[in-house]
Amino acid sequence: MTHVGTTHRPLIALTGATGFIGQHLLRELPKRGYRLRVLLRRPSIVPMQSASAVVGDLARPQNMSAALADVDAVIHSAGLAHTMSGLPEDDYRVLNTEATIALARAAQRAGAKRFVFLSSIRAQSGASADRVLTEDVEPQPTEAYGRSKLAAERGLAELALDWVALRLVLVYGPGVKGNMAELLRFARAPYPLPVGALQSRRSLLSLDNLVAAIDTVLATPAPLRRPLIVSDLGAPTIPEMVAAVRRGLNRRPGLIPVPPALLETVARMAGRMDMYQRLAGSLVADPAALQRLGWKPPVATADGLAGLARG
């Protein structure tokens, strides 16, 4: 794909532009030389100077040939999020699997050169993993969300279109919601926290590092046709995350090393085993394959968390 710095500024169709990740892509990708055409469910005001096309519900889209005319690539970030737990498996299948494959087929018919699918590490693993995850580890999703993302990846692999599925770990940045927002609230608490002895490690992903990853895969000249893990380099412990957030607030770490077994007992008695398991389980992902394509993440996790705390 012809890239920035040439006479052709690539035209990218973007779904999910009103979401947490999509809004950031809408702001940052034009700075890297891309033109964006935002695909929308209904007419609305799109910030910046992006063109837009109304395609309706992606499960039953309209006007796709016109919406995708002349695009160089598609970035598909729309879909049901993992935080929407409790939804029927069929909802995930329709919106995360079938709509993705239908959009990719439309992109193929329109002559797009690459389809960038924002998948998830949950396509490969449950909430924790007992080994470092690479793309070579056999996928074992544990819930409807992860299964729907993996099924979409496998559907893409059956098409003639060049595609890449970015398996994102937990993403953080301004406006983050869900588990990451809960961790930030926890770290911002004004009192010492009893997690100093936890040794679990968690891979995280800065929004800015994700933008750089998308830029890398859009600019890669060779066919991809594969999943790629995207995470910051290194996986901090929970105490390191708390310390980074508190550094951003100009506060001391304030961590007390309570034995994990005691923490688990207290969490069980308080009915907060869900939170304890998120804190005590490790999920470490290795983005070495993406690095081999030339990706250089601009943000270190500790600095990203400190900056997010400063807001």
Secondary structure, 3 states (H helix, E strand, C coil): CCCCCCCCCCEEEEECCCCHHHHHHHHHHHHHCCEEEEEECCCCCCCCCCEEEECCCCCCCCCHHHHCCCCCEEEECCCCCCCCCCCCHHHHHHHHHHHHHHHHHHHHHHCCCEEEEEEEHHHCCCCCCCCCECCCCCCCCCCHHHHHHHHHHHHHCCCCCCEEEEEECEEECCCCCHHHHHHHHHHHCCCCECCCCCCCEECEEEHHHHHHHHHHHHHCCCCCCEEEEECCCCCCEHHHHHHHHHHHCCCCCCECCCCHHHHHHHHHHCCCHHHHHHHHCCECECCHHHHHCCCCCCCCHHHHHHHHHHC
